Amino acid sequence: MHKTETLGEKLRRRREELGFSLRDTARHIQISLNLLQALEEDKYEKFSAKVYALGYFKRLLQELAISEQEEWLKEFGNEWEVRMFRKSKSILSLPGNKQKKVYFTPAQFWTSLIVIFFTALLIFLGLKLGYFISAPEFILEEPKEQEVFEQPLVRVSGRTEKESQLTVNGRSIKIDGQGNFSEDIEIGAGLHTLEFRAQNRFGKESKEIRHILVK
């Protein structure tokens, strides 16, 4: 019975038909040799995220001059879901605690009450102090982690403390009077790591990182 070729086997056969070496192909599409071999061996677990594997797969299709790219991309998506599927782990219930009767003397009661009072006081003072020395609130709504963009304009939006200074990879982002921000930034094609930093007037800083792909 004729064995059906896997997607990786078809990629390797196409590359060999064109006379391309593994090393030259890896250099042309700017991918490591190990990751190219992973694509040809259907070892998708070698990639940290689907968005990276998909980006390299598209470059490989172009390098190999494959015309039916939509069919190949659909097959890649199906293969990824099948091969990367993992059964959800069952959550084991913890054994119940044995109940024991607890008796308090009047002295123990008042001692416990005093301890609770001072503990609550310390927590309250700690929260107040933390308000002044903690990093600013920073909520990044766009872009999403591993988001793919079809054009070089990337929308960044969210909110932070209105008196903070916000940057993305060192570039300043404007914040309005309510602490909101929304701006389109131009980014070239490829894989990018965006580092957002929000710094308040006390020098405390909050940071968020997003990994995106621009086609």
C-alpha positions, 0 to 999 in steps of 0.5 A, a space after each residue: 500500500 502506498 504511504 501517504 506523504 506528510 506535509 514535511 515530506 512533501 516540502 523536502 521532496 519539492 526542495 530536493 527536486 529543485 536542487 536546493 540544499 538544506 543549508 542554502 534554503 535555510 539561509 535564504 528564508 532566514 531560518 535556523 537549520 534546526 527549525 527548517 529540519 523541524 518543518 521537513 520532519 513535522 516536528 512542530 513542537 520545536 517552535 515556541 508558537 504557531 505564529 512563528 512556524 506559520 511565518 517561516 512556512 509561508 517563506 518556505 512556500 515562496 522559496 520553493 515556488 509552490 503555487 497552491 499556497 492556500 491548500 498548503 496553508 490549510 493543510 499546515 493549519 490542520 497538521 498543527 492542530 493535530 500534532 500539537 494537541 494535548 490532552 487536558 490534565 485532570 485535576 486531582 481533589 485534595 484529601 479532606 482535612 481532619 476536623 479537630 475541636 479547638 478550645 480557647 482560654 480567655 487569655 488566648 482569645 484576647 491575645 489572638 484578638 490583639 494579634 489580628 488587630 495589629 496584623 490588620 493595621 500593618 496590612 493597611 499601612 503596607 497598602 498605603 505605602 505601596 500606593 506611593 511606591 508601587 509601579 503604575 497601573 498599565 493595561 495594554 489592549 492592543 496589540 495582542 500577543 502573537 498577533 499577525 498584521 497584514 500591513 505595516 501599521 500596528 495599532 497600540 492602545 490601552 490605558 495607564 496613569 495619566 501622569 506616566 510616560 509611555 514608550 514602545 521600544 524607546 518611542 514615546 506614545 501620547 497619553 490623554 487626560 484620562 490615561 488612555 492611549 491609542 496610536 498607529 505605529 509603522 513597523 516593517 515586515 517580519 517578526 518583532 518584539 515590542 517592549 512597552 514601558 510606563 513610568 510614573 513620576 516616582 520613577 516606578 515602571 510597569 512593563 509589557 512585552 508583545 511578540 507580533 508578526 507583520 507580513 
